[in-house]
Amino acid sequence: MTEKTAPSTLARTVLQQCLHARLQVRPPDGESEGEWVEIDRGMVIYICFFKGATEEILPRMVSTLLNLKLCENDSGKYVSVFELPGNVLIVPQATLGGKAKGKGMQYHSNVGKEDGLRLYSGFVALCEKELQTGRGVTIKHGTYGNRQVLQLDTNGPYTHLVDF
């Protein structure tokens, strides 16, 4: 009897429906205030890529995530962010790739920084392209590789983990 092995995870996402979300994408410095992006009702997508991930996975990720029926409309029915219509905030989240070791975390499975930036940028670009169809959905995104501050008002919590 041969043992089936599960396909390796190439990307991990966490989806959180929200009423409002605000993400600091540039901290304040001596010369200027911090910069923020924000959305109203919709969905926050936290995303992390693992070693072995390539651009080939991006179209399936975008299609799956934007069409999942995870947003609660005014009548209590769960619909996609397109059907709501809502907004999307994409947050790069390398810590989703962590594994506990002793009392610390290790991130050895994560893709390298350059590849991560390329994949994250490609994911954002595909989401923006998909949302250009005039569906009333706007997209905002965080800055890859920077520490960011997130403020989130949710009507849940209604959080989902989706691996690719």
C-alpha positions in Angstrom: 0.0 0.0 0.0 1.4 3.3 -1.0 1.0 6.3 1.3 -0.5 9.5 -0.3 1.3 12.7 0.7 -0.6 15.9 0.9 0.6 18.5 -1.6 2.8 21.1 0.0 1.4 24.4 0.9 2.6 27.2 -1.4 0.6 30.1 0.1 -1.5 30.7 3.2 -4.2 33.3 3.6 -6.4 34.4 6.4 -9.7 36.2 5.5 -11.5 38.4 8.0 -14.7 40.2 7.2 -14.7 43.8 8.4 -16.9 46.8 8.9 -13.8 49.1 8.7 -10.1 48.5 8.5 -7.2 51.0 8.6 -3.5 50.0 7.9 -0.5 52.2 8.4 1.7 51.7 5.4 4.4 54.2 6.3 5.3 55.2 9.9 5.7 58.9 10.8 9.2 60.3 10.7 10.7 63.6 11.7 9.5 65.3 8.5 6.1 63.8 7.8 3.1 62.1 9.4 2.5 58.4 8.9 0.6 57.2 5.8 -2.6 55.1 6.1 -4.9 53.2 3.7 -8.4 52.3 4.8 -11.5 50.5 3.7 -15.0 50.3 4.9 -17.2 47.2 4.8 -15.5 44.2 3.1 -12.7 41.8 3.6 -9.1 41.8 4.9 -6.8 39.3 3.2 -3.6 38.4 5.1 -1.2 36.6 2.8 2.1 34.7 3.1 4.0 32.7 0.4 6.1 29.6 1.0 9.1 28.1 -0.7 8.2 26.7 -4.1 5.5 29.3 -4.8 5.5 30.8 -8.3 3.3 33.2 -10.2 1.3 30.2 -11.6 -0.6 30.0 -8.3 -1.8 33.6 -8.3 -4.8 33.5 -10.7 -6.4 30.6 -8.8 -5.8 32.4 -5.5 -7.3 35.6 -6.7 -10.4 33.9 -8.2 -10.9 31.7 -5.1 -10.5 34.5 -2.5 -12.6 37.2 -4.3 -15.4 34.8 -5.0 -15.8 33.0 -1.7 -19.1 33.7 0.0 -17.7 35.0 3.3 -19.2 38.5 3.6 -22.5 39.0 5.4 -24.9 41.3 3.6 -27.7 43.3 5.3 -30.1 40.4 5.2 -27.6 38.0 6.9 -26.9 36.0 3.8 -23.2 35.3 3.0 -22.1 36.6 -0.3 -18.8 37.3 -2.1 -17.1 40.6 -1.7 -18.2 41.3 -5.3 -21.9 40.6 -4.4 -21.8 42.7 -1.3 -20.2 44.9 -2.9 -17.4 45.6 -0.4 -13.8 46.5 -0.3 -10.6 44.6 0.0 -7.5 45.3 2.1 -4.5 43.1 1.4 -1.9 42.8 4.2 1.4 41.0 3.7 1.8 38.7 6.7 5.0 36.6 6.7 4.2 35.5 10.3 1.5 33.1 8.8 4.4 30.9 7.8 5.8 30.5 11.3 6.2 27.2 13.2 6.7 27.0 16.9 10.0 25.6 18.1 10.5 25.6 21.8 9.5 29.0 23.0 10.1 30.8 19.7 8.9 30.9 16.2 10.8 29.9 13.0 10.0 31.0 9.5 12.2 28.6 7.5 9.3 27.6 5.1 8.7 31.2 3.9 9.8 32.2 0.5 12.8 34.6 0.3 12.2 38.3 0.6 12.7 39.1 -3.1 10.4 36.3 -4.3 7.9 37.2 -1.6 7.8 40.8 -2.9 7.4 39.7 -6.5 4.6 37.3 -5.6 2.8 39.8 -3.3 3.0 42.5 -6.0 1.7 40.1 -8.6 -1.2 39.1 -6.3 -2.1 42.7 -5.7 -1.9 43.5 -9.4 -4.2 40.6 -10.3 -6.7 41.6 -7.6 -6.7 45.2 -9.0 -7.2 43.9 -12.5 -10.1 41.7 -11.5 -11.7 44.6 -9.6 -11.4 46.9 -12.7 -14.6 45.3 -14.0 -16.7 48.0 -12.5 -18.2 45.9 -9.7 -18.1 48.6 -7.1 -15.3 47.1 -5.2 -12.1 49.0 -4.2 -8.8 47.5 -3.2 -6.1 48.8 -0.8 -2.9 47.1 0.2 -0.1 47.2 2.6 3.7 47.6 2.0 5.6 44.3 1.7 8.5 44.0 4.1 7.5 46.8 6.5 6.1 46.6 10.0 2.5 47.9 9.8 -0.1 49.0 12.3 -3.6 47.6 11.7 -6.9 48.8 13.2 -9.9 46.6 12.5 -13.6 46.7 13.3 -15.2 43.4 12.6 -18.8 42.1 12.6 -17.6 38.6 13.6 -15.1 37.5 14.4 -15.6 35.6 11.1 -12.1 34.5 10.2 -11.1 31.8 7.7 -7.7 30.1 6.9 -7.3 29.2 3.2 -4.2 27.3 2.1 -3.1 27.0 -1.6 
